[in-house]
Amino acid sequence: MVHTLTAREWFTQFGISDELIRAVLAEATRHGADDADLYFEHSISTAVGLSDRTVNRAHTSIDLGMGVRVVVGDQVGYAYTEDLRLASLKRAAATASEIARHAGLAAPVRTTGPRLPDHYPVARHWEDVDLAERVPLVRAWEERAFSRDARVQKVQVSLSDTDKHVLIARADGVVVADYRPMTSAYLGVTAIDGEKREAGGYNVAARHDLSYYDEARQGRLVDLAVDRALQSLVAESPPAGEMPVVMAAGSSGILLHEAIGHGMEADFNRKAISIYSDRMDKRIAPDEVTIVDDGTLPNARGSINCDDEASQTERTVLVDRGHLRSYLHDRISARHYGVSPTGSGRRESFRHPVLPRMRSTYMENGPHDPEEIIASVKRGLYCETFANGAVQIGAGDFAFYVKHGYLIEDGKLTRPVKDVNLIGNGPKVLEAIEMVGNDLTIDEGGWTCGKDGQSVPVSQGMPTVKVASLSVGGGAR
């Protein structure tokens, strides 16, 4: 079927009326509160997988429920239910109220719905796309991968998508609804050459519809996965030690996200956990460095039309020409700091409370050509793709695993390297940035951010960046 319901009308089919919303909020605020909200969610997810030339995974899952939050100062009461009948909703509201009891806010008399922007317009909902359209795609990707090179011996492909509808009702009378599409595709390759066996993969993701998979993106999905596997067959571990490191444009944004971005989430600063908690308006990087967290990038995986507590999203400048200017705020931290929310309150689902989270985090362009940056390095490392990383929020210390890269020798990319460990400190890396490129790329991969047991979709990016020195070690094989 073709959907004609608006985002606001979607939940009427589950009996969610203005009268029901008022009744549940009245229960949530019966003993008073500083803030309260309801978060309704309905999602339909479909995934198709292929390996060994056989479509061996295909499933659809449906999730439906409501979470209720009651806030008293810094105390948060949260409960959820998968039953949308009024009695169950009111029991959840009473539970949240018990956790955070206080005299204060009254339930709204009427509700209003501000008009949201549309940062991810689509022509078709994923629920309207039949499996008969999905399966030929994954088969074609597999066939292209096998045809690229005889050393490609195994291919795994997956295509997944979600139609998510949310409705957020606040105790101040604001009600907003949003339709949040998502799609992602992955192709993994195993290449064998004699005794050598290596894997490579590539993935893409966006808040988009089927038209996202145009010919160029399908070709990139396959070819880069194959190229990475073949490159790993001839790559070696790099020499260990301190050396200049050039971060490639795009996926190197993981360094910003992990080593810097988490430290700028306001809850860590409000609790004085983050190393940046006393650095507001102080210089933390060179003048060439401006870092942004943006919820408005068209169709980006990390974009949202509003956050999960009904604040409109925005482009938040965290670091402006080297100076720390803002944290990422939900409503609780914004009230603590006496500032406006940045539209950064996010949650994994109706089963989880809101936390300040990143959306699309990236460094803006600088003045240098990428070739100029590489040419400035006598001996160093060029980092191209990352697998994972970990960071200590308090100290800012991090360790990252670089899957693919190159040595830089006499200003040129030479031998391919693989399985590299980068070790450093986020604040010190910011200070050690020497050159920022003019080739900002928002990575198209399916990045997911974890925090306090919750996972949310994010995007990240960077131009080519030169760091004066990082500790480099070869990965174990």
C-alpha positions as CSV (number, residue, x, y, z in Angstrom):
1,M,0.0,0.0,0.0
2,V,1.0,3.6,-0.4
3,H,0.9,5.6,2.8
4,T,-1.1,8.8,3.0
5,L,-1.2,9.5,6.7
6,T,0.8,12.4,8.0
7,A,3.3,11.8,10.8
8,R,0.9,13.3,13.3
9,E,-2.0,11.2,12.0
10,W,0.0,8.0,12.1
11,F,-0.7,7.2,15.8
12,T,-4.4,7.7,15.6
13,Q,-4.6,4.1,14.2
14,F,-3.4,3.0,17.6
15,G,-5.9,5.0,19.5
16,I,-3.5,7.8,20.5
17,S,-5.7,10.9,20.7
18,D,-5.3,14.3,22.2
19,E,-7.6,13.3,25.0
20,L,-5.5,10.2,25.8
21,I,-2.3,12.2,25.7
22,R,-3.8,14.7,28.2
23,A,-5.0,11.9,30.5
24,V,-1.6,10.2,30.6
25,L,0.3,13.5,31.2
26,A,-2.1,14.3,33.9
27,E,-1.2,11.1,35.6
28,A,2.5,11.7,35.1
29,T,2.3,15.2,36.7
30,R,-0.3,14.4,39.3
31,H,2.2,14.9,42.1
32,G,3.9,17.8,40.3
33,A,7.1,17.9,38.1
34,D,9.6,20.3,36.6
35,D,9.2,18.6,33.2
36,A,7.5,15.5,31.7
37,D,7.0,14.0,28.3
38,L,5.6,11.0,26.5
39,Y,7.5,9.3,23.6
40,F,5.4,7.0,21.4
41,E,7.3,4.9,18.8
42,H,6.2,2.5,16.0
43,S,8.9,0.9,13.8
44,I,8.9,-1.7,11.0
45,S,12.3,-3.1,10.1
46,T,13.2,-5.4,7.2
47,A,16.5,-7.1,6.4
48,V,17.7,-9.3,3.6
49,G,21.0,-11.1,3.7
50,L,23.0,-13.2,1.2
51,S,26.1,-15.4,1.4
52,D,27.4,-18.4,-0.6
53,R,25.2,-17.3,-3.5
54,T,22.1,-17.9,-1.5
55,V,19.6,-15.5,0.1
56,N,19.7,-17.0,3.6
57,R,18.3,-14.3,5.8
58,A,15.1,-12.3,5.4
59,H,13.0,-11.0,8.2
60,T,10.7,-8.2,9.3
61,S,10.2,-7.0,12.8
62,I,7.7,-4.6,14.3
63,D,8.1,-2.6,17.6
64,L,5.5,-0.5,19.3
65,G,5.4,1.3,22.7
66,M,5.6,4.4,24.8
67,G,8.1,5.8,27.3
68,V,7.2,8.4,29.9
69,R,9.7,10.6,31.6
70,V,9.1,12.8,34.7
71,V,11.8,15.2,35.8
72,V,12.3,16.9,39.1
73,G,15.5,18.9,39.2
74,D,18.2,16.4,38.2
75,Q,16.1,13.4,39.2
76,V,14.5,11.5,36.3
77,G,11.7,9.0,36.6
78,Y,11.3,6.8,33.6
79,A,9.0,3.9,32.6
80,Y,7.8,2.3,29.4
81,T,5.1,0.0,28.2
82,E,4.5,-2.0,25.0
83,D,0.7,-1.9,25.7
84,L,-0.9,1.3,24.3
85,R,-4.2,0.9,26.1
86,L,-5.0,3.8,28.4
87,A,-4.7,1.8,31.7
88,S,-1.2,0.6,30.8
89,L,-0.1,4.0,29.8
90,K,-1.3,5.5,33.0
91,R,0.4,2.8,35.1
92,A,3.7,3.7,33.3
93,A,3.1,7.4,34.0
94,A,2.4,6.7,37.7
95,T,5.6,4.6,38.0
96,A,7.7,7.4,36.5
97,S,6.0,9.9,38.8
98,E,6.8,7.8,41.8
99,I,10.4,7.8,41.0
100,A,10.6,11.6,40.6
101,R,7.9,13.0,43.0
102,H,7.7,16.7,43.5
103,A,5.2,19.6,43.4
104,G,5.4,21.7,40.3
105,L,4.2,21.4,36.7
106,A,0.5,20.8,35.9
107,A,-0.8,18.8,32.9
108,P,-1.6,20.8,29.7
109,V,-5.1,22.0,29.0
110,R,-4.5,21.9,25.2
111,T,-1.7,20.7,22.9
112,T,0.0,22.5,20.0
113,G,2.2,21.1,17.2
114,P,4.9,23.2,15.7
115,R,5.7,22.6,12.1
116,L,9.0,20.6,11.7
117,P,11.5,20.9,9.0
118,D,12.0,17.9,6.7
119,H,15.7,17.0,6.5
120,Y,15.1,13.6,5.0
121,P,12.3,13.8,2.4
122,V,11.5,10.5,0.7
123,A,9.3,9.5,-2.2
124,R,8.4,6.0,-0.8
125,H,8.1,4.5,2.6
126,W,10.2,1.3,3.0
127,E,7.0,-0.6,3.9
128,D,5.9,-0.1,0.3
129,V,9.0,-1.8,-1.1
130,D,8.5,-5.4,-1.8
131,L,11.1,-8.1,-1.2
132,A,11.1,-8.7,-5.0
133,E,12.8,-5.3,-5.3
134,R,15.3,-5.9,-2.6
135,V,16.6,-9.4,-3.6
136,P,17.8,-8.5,-7.1
137,L,19.9,-5.7,-5.6
138,V,21.8,-7.9,-3.2
139,R,22.3,-10.6,-5.9
140,A,23.7,-8.0,-8.3
141,W,26.1,-6.7,-5.7
142,E,27.4,-10.2,-5.0
143,E,27.8,-11.0,-8.7
144,R,29.7,-7.8,-9.3
145,A,32.1,-8.6,-6.4
146,F,32.9,-12.1,-7.7
147,S,33.5,-10.8,-11.2
148,R,36.0,-8.2,-10.0
149,D,38.9,-10.6,-9.3
150,A,39.4,-14.4,-9.2
151,R,40.9,-14.0,-5.7
152,V,37.5,-13.1,-4.3
153,Q,36.3,-16.4,-2.8
154,K,33.5,-15.4,-0.5
155,V,30.9,-12.5,-0.5
156,Q,28.4,-11.5,2.2
157,V,25.7,-8.9,1.5
158,S,23.0,-7.4,3.6
159,L,20.4,-4.7,3.0
160,S,18.2,-3.4,5.8
161,D,15.8,-0.6,6.3
162,T,13.4,0.8,8.9
163,D,10.3,3.0,8.8
164,K,10.1,4.6,12.2
165,H,7.3,6.9,13.4
166,V,7.6,8.8,16.7
167,L,5.2,11.1,18.5
168,I,6.5,13.2,21.4
169,A,4.0,14.9,23.8
170,R,5.3,17.3,26.4
171,A,3.6,18.6,29.6
172,D,4.0,22.2,28.4
173,G,1.5,21.3,25.6
174,V,3.9,20.8,22.7
175,V,3.2,17.7,20.6
176,V,5.3,16.8,17.6
177,A,5.5,13.8,15.3
178,D,8.2,12.7,12.9
179,Y,8.7,10.0,10.3
180,R,12.3,8.7,10.4
181,P,13.3,6.4,7.5
182,M,16.6,4.6,7.6
183,T,18.5,2.3,5.2
184,S,21.9,0.6,5.3
185,A,23.7,-1.8,3.1
186,Y,26.9,-3.8,3.7
187,L,29.1,-5.9,1.5
188,G,32.0,-8.0,2.9
189,V,34.6,-9.8,0.8
190,T,37.1,-12.6,1.6
191,A,40.0,-12.7,-0.8
192,I,42.5,-15.6,-1.0
193,D,45.9,-15.6,-2.6
194,G,47.9,-18.7,-1.9
195,E,48.2,-19.0,1.9
196,K,47.0,-15.5,2.4
197,R,43.4,-14.8,3.4
198,E,42.1,-11.3,4.0
199,A,38.8,-9.6,4.5
200,G,37.5,-6.2,3.3
201,G,34.1,-4.5,3.6
202,Y,32.2,-1.3,2.9
203,N,28.9,0.0,4.0
204,V,26.6,2.9,3.3
205,A,23.6,4.3,5.2
206,A,21.2,7.2,5.2
207,R,17.8,8.5,6.1
208,H,16.5,7.8,2.5
209,D,14.4,5.6,0.3
210,L,15.2,3.1,-2.4
211,S,16.5,5.8,-4.7
212,Y,19.5,6.2,-2.5
213,Y,21.0,3.1,-4.2
214,D,21.8,4.8,-7.5
215,E,24.4,3.2,-9.9
216,A,27.3,5.2,-8.5
217,R,26.6,4.2,-4.8
218,Q,26.1,0.6,-5.7
219,G,29.3,0.5,-7.6
220,R,31.2,2.1,-4.7
221,L,29.7,-0.3,-2.2
222,V,31.1,-3.3,-4.1
223,D,34.3,-1.9,-5.5
224,L,35.6,-0.4,-2.3
225,A,34.9,-3.6,-0.4
226,V,36.8,-5.7,-3.0
227,D,39.7,-3.1,-3.1
228,R,40.1,-3.2,0.6
229,A,40.4,-7.0,0.7
230,L,42.9,-7.1,-2.2
231,Q,44.9,-4.2,-0.6
232,S,45.1,-6.2,2.7
233,L,46.7,-9.1,0.8
234,V,49.8,-7.0,0.1
235,A,49.7,-4.7,3.1
236,E,52.1,-4.9,6.1
237,S,52.2,-3.6,9.6
238,P,53.8,-0.2,9.9
239,P,56.9,0.5,12.0
240,A,56.0,1.5,15.6
241,G,56.7,4.7,17.3
242,E,55.8,8.4,17.5
243,M,55.3,10.0,14.0
244,P,53.2,12.5,12.1
245,V,49.8,11.1,11.2
246,V,47.6,12.3,8.3
247,M,43.9,11.5,8.7
248,A,42.1,10.9,5.4
249,A,38.9,12.9,4.7
250,G,35.7,11.1,5.6
251,S,35.8,8.2,8.1
252,S,38.6,9.7,10.1
253,G,35.8,11.7,11.7
254,I,35.6,8.7,14.1
255,L,38.6,10.4,15.9
256,L,36.5,13.5,16.4
257,H,33.5,11.5,17.5
258,E,35.2,9.3,20.1
259,A,38.2,11.3,21.3
260,I,36.5,14.7,21.4
261,G,32.8,14.6,20.7
262,H,31.8,12.5,23.7
263,G,33.7,14.9,26.0
264,M,31.4,17.7,24.7
265,E,28.2,16.1,25.7
266,A,26.7,18.2,28.4
267,D,25.9,15.5,31.0
268,F,29.6,14.6,31.3
269,N,30.4,18.3,31.8
270,R,27.5,18.9,34.2
271,K,28.9,16.1,36.3
272,A,32.5,17.3,35.9
273,I,33.5,14.0,34.3
274,S,34.7,15.5,31.0
275,I,38.1,17.0,30.6
276,Y,36.3,20.0,28.9
277,S,34.1,20.8,31.9
278,D,36.1,23.9,32.8
279,R,37.2,24.9,29.3
280,M,34.3,26.9,28.0
281,D,35.3,29.8,25.8
282,K,39.0,28.8,26.2
283,R,41.3,27.9,23.4
284,I,41.5,24.2,22.9
285,A,42.8,23.9,19.3
286,P,44.6,26.0,16.6
287,D,42.7,28.7,14.7
288,E,42.2,26.4,11.7
289,V,40.0,24.0,13.7
290,T,36.2,24.5,13.8
291,I,34.1,21.5,14.9
292,V,30.3,21.2,14.4
293,D,27.6,18.8,15.4
294,D,24.8,19.1,13.0
295,G,21.3,17.6,12.9
296,T,20.2,19.2,9.7
297,L,22.4,17.6,7.0
298,P,20.1,16.4,4.2
299,N,19.4,12.7,4.4
300,A,22.4,12.1,6.7
301,R,22.2,9.0,9.0
302,G,22.7,11.3,12.0
303,S,20.1,13.9,11.1
304,I,16.8,14.4,12.9
305,N,13.9,16.9,12.3
306,C,13.5,17.2,16.1
307,D,15.2,15.5,19.0
308,D,13.6,12.9,21.2
309,E,12.2,15.5,23.7
310,A,10.6,17.7,21.0
311,S,13.4,20.3,20.7
312,Q,14.1,21.3,17.1
313,T,17.4,20.3,15.8
314,E,20.2,22.7,14.7
315,R,23.7,23.1,13.6
316,T,25.7,23.5,16.8
317,V,29.2,24.9,16.7
318,L,31.2,23.2,19.4
319,V,34.6,24.7,18.6
320,D,34.9,28.0,16.7
321,R,38.4,28.7,15.3
322,G,40.0,26.9,18.2
323,H,37.8,28.1,21.0
324,L,35.2,25.9,22.9
325,R,31.8,27.6,22.4
326,S,29.1,25.0,23.3
327,Y,28.3,21.7,24.7
328,L,25.6,19.3,23.3
329,H,22.5,19.9,25.5
330,D,19.3,18.1,26.2
331,R,16.7,20.0,28.2
332,I,18.0,18.9,31.6
333,S,21.6,20.1,31.0
334,A,20.3,23.3,29.2
335,R,18.3,24.2,32.3
336,H,21.4,23.5,34.5
337,Y,23.6,25.8,32.3
338,G,20.9,28.4,31.6
339,V,21.1,28.0,27.9
340,S,18.8,26.8,25.1
341,P,18.7,23.1,24.2
342,T,20.7,22.2,21.1
343,G,18.3,19.5,19.9
344,S,20.7,16.8,21.2
345,G,18.4,14.8,23.5
346,R,18.3,11.3,22.0
347,R,17.3,7.8,22.9
348,E,17.7,4.4,21.4
349,S,13.9,3.6,21.7
350,F,10.9,4.1,23.9
351,R,12.5,1.7,26.3
352,H,15.3,4.2,27.1
353,P,15.6,7.7,28.7
354,V,17.0,10.7,26.9
355,L,20.7,11.6,27.0
356,P,22.7,14.3,25.3
357,R,24.1,12.7,22.1
358,M,25.9,13.5,18.9
359,R,24.2,13.7,15.5
360,S,26.6,14.4,12.6
361,T,29.9,15.5,14.0
362,Y,32.6,17.0,11.7
363,M,35.4,19.4,11.3
364,E,34.9,22.2,8.8
365,N,37.3,22.9,5.9
366,G,40.6,24.5,6.4
367,P,42.9,26.3,3.9
368,H,45.2,23.4,2.7
369,D,45.0,21.1,-0.3
370,P,45.3,17.4,0.7
371,E,48.3,16.9,-1.6
372,E,50.1,19.8,0.2
373,I,49.4,18.1,3.6
374,I,50.8,14.8,2.5
375,A,53.8,16.5,0.8
376,S,54.7,18.2,4.1
377,V,55.4,14.8,5.8
378,K,58.9,13.3,5.5
379,R,58.1,10.1,7.3
380,G,54.7,9.2,8.7
381,L,51.4,7.4,8.5
382,Y,48.3,8.1,6.3
383,C,45.1,6.6,8.0
384,E,42.4,5.7,5.5
385,T,39.8,3.5,7.2
386,F,39.0,2.8,10.8
387,A,37.5,-0.3,12.5
388,N,36.8,0.8,16.0
389,G,38.0,2.8,19.0
390,A,37.7,3.4,22.7
391,V,38.1,6.5,24.8
392,Q,38.2,7.4,28.5
393,I,35.9,10.4,28.9
394,G,37.5,11.9,32.0
395,A,41.1,11.8,30.7
396,G,40.4,11.9,27.0
397,D,42.9,9.0,26.3
398,F,42.0,6.9,23.3
399,A,43.0,3.9,21.3
400,F,41.9,3.5,17.7
401,Y,42.2,0.6,15.3
402,V,43.1,1.6,11.7
403,K,42.2,-1.1,9.2
404,H,43.9,0.4,6.1
405,G,46.4,3.1,5.4
406,Y,49.7,3.9,3.8
407,L,53.2,4.9,4.8
408,I,54.2,8.4,3.9
409,E,57.8,8.6,2.7
410,D,59.4,11.8,1.4
411,G,56.0,13.4,1.0
412,K,54.4,10.6,-1.0
413,L,52.0,7.7,-0.2
414,T,54.0,4.5,-0.6
415,R,53.5,1.1,0.9
416,P,50.0,0.0,2.1
417,V,49.7,-0.9,5.8
418,K,47.0,-2.6,7.8
419,D,45.9,-3.4,11.4
420,V,47.4,-0.3,13.0
421,N,46.9,0.9,16.5
422,L,46.8,4.7,17.2
423,I,47.1,5.8,20.8
424,G,46.8,9.3,22.1
425,N,44.8,11.9,24.0
426,G,41.9,13.8,22.5
427,P,42.7,17.3,23.9
428,K,46.4,16.9,23.0
429,V,45.5,15.8,19.5
430,L,43.4,18.9,19.0
431,E,46.3,21.0,20.1
432,A,48.7,19.1,17.8
433,I,46.7,19.7,14.6
434,E,49.1,21.4,12.2
435,M,47.1,21.5,8.9
436,V,43.5,21.2,7.9
437,G,42.4,20.3,4.4
438,N,39.8,21.8,2.1
439,D,38.1,18.5,1.2
440,L,35.5,18.0,4.0
441,T,33.7,14.7,3.4
442,I,30.8,13.4,5.5
443,D,31.3,9.7,5.6
444,E,28.4,7.7,4.2
445,G,28.9,4.6,6.4
446,G,26.4,3.2,8.9
447,W,28.0,4.5,12.1
448,T,26.3,3.8,15.4
449,C,27.2,5.4,18.7
450,G,27.0,3.6,22.0
451,K,26.6,5.3,25.4
452,D,25.2,4.1,28.7
453,G,23.9,0.9,27.0
454,Q,22.1,2.8,24.3
455,S,22.9,2.9,20.5
456,V,21.8,5.7,18.1
457,P,22.6,6.3,14.5
458,V,25.2,9.0,13.8
459,S,27.2,10.5,11.0
460,Q,30.7,11.9,11.1
461,G,33.3,13.5,8.8
462,M,36.5,15.4,8.4
463,P,38.7,17.0,5.8
464,T,42.3,15.7,5.5
465,V,44.1,16.6,8.7
466,K,47.7,16.5,9.8
467,V,48.5,15.7,13.4
468,A,52.1,16.6,14.4
469,S,52.6,13.3,16.3
470,L,50.8,10.2,17.5
471,S,51.9,6.9,18.9
472,V,51.6,4.2,16.2
473,G,51.8,0.5,16.8
474,G,51.3,-2.5,14.5
475,G,48.2,-4.6,15.3
476,A,48.4,-8.2,16.3
477,R,47.8,-10.8,13.6
